[in-house]
Amino acid sequence: MALHPSKVAFFTGLLAISLTFSHGGFAQKKNPIEASQESVSKGQTIFKKNCQMCHGEKGMGDGPAGQRLKPKPANLADKSGMEKVTDGELFEAITKGKNPMPAFEHKLNENDRWHVINFIRTFAGPTK
């Protein structure tokens, strides 16, 4: 079932507004798992299996399955964009999904989602 572009734009805007005004919950959630080499390695394995097909090998949003998606998968290698997103917001997007990305709440346990975040943070390099 395809959504009309105006509906996609509406729901994307609604999500952006909800994230902007979220003062608690996910946006403020801190990653409880240290970004150790072990965690990053676990996250890489999980990313390759569940995310790479859309986000691409280097997280640029250019994976083969992502080519036909609207909107395109997020470019996780965009340093300026990634600096604006908290770990909690990434956790929410992975947990609940973010159109057209599906929810992984029931597919990946909470620790695995945090490991993925530790791995995808490596795409954009160190933050300020």
Rosetta blueprint (number, residue, H / E / L):
1 M L
2 A L
3 L L
4 H L
5 P H
6 S H
7 K H
8 V H
9 A H
10 F H
11 F H
12 T H
13 G H
14 L H
15 L H
16 A H
17 I H
18 S H
19 L H
20 T H
21 F L
22 S L
23 H L
24 G L
25 G H
26 F H
27 A H
28 Q H
29 K L
30 K L
31 N L
32 P L
33 I L
34 E L
35 A L
36 S L
37 Q H
38 E H
39 S H
40 V H
41 S H
42 K H
43 G H
44 Q H
45 T H
46 I H
47 F H
48 K H
49 K H
50 N H
51 C L
52 Q H
53 M H
54 C H
55 H H
56 G L
57 E L
58 K L
59 G L
60 M L
61 G L
62 D L
63 G L
64 P H
65 A H
66 G H
67 Q H
68 R H
69 L L
70 K L
71 P L
72 K L
73 P L
74 A L
75 N L
76 L L
77 A L
78 D L
79 K H
80 S H
81 G H
82 M H
83 E H
84 K L
85 V L
86 T L
87 D H
88 G H
89 E H
90 L H
91 F H
92 E H
93 A H
94 I H
95 T H
96 K H
97 G L
98 K E
99 N L
100 P L
101 M E
102 P L
103 A L
104 F L
105 E L
106 H L
107 K L
108 L L
109 N L
110 E H
111 N H
112 D H
113 R H
114 W H
115 H H
116 V H
117 I H
118 N H
119 F H
120 I H
121 R L
122 T L
123 F L
124 A L
125 G L
126 P L
127 T L
128 K L
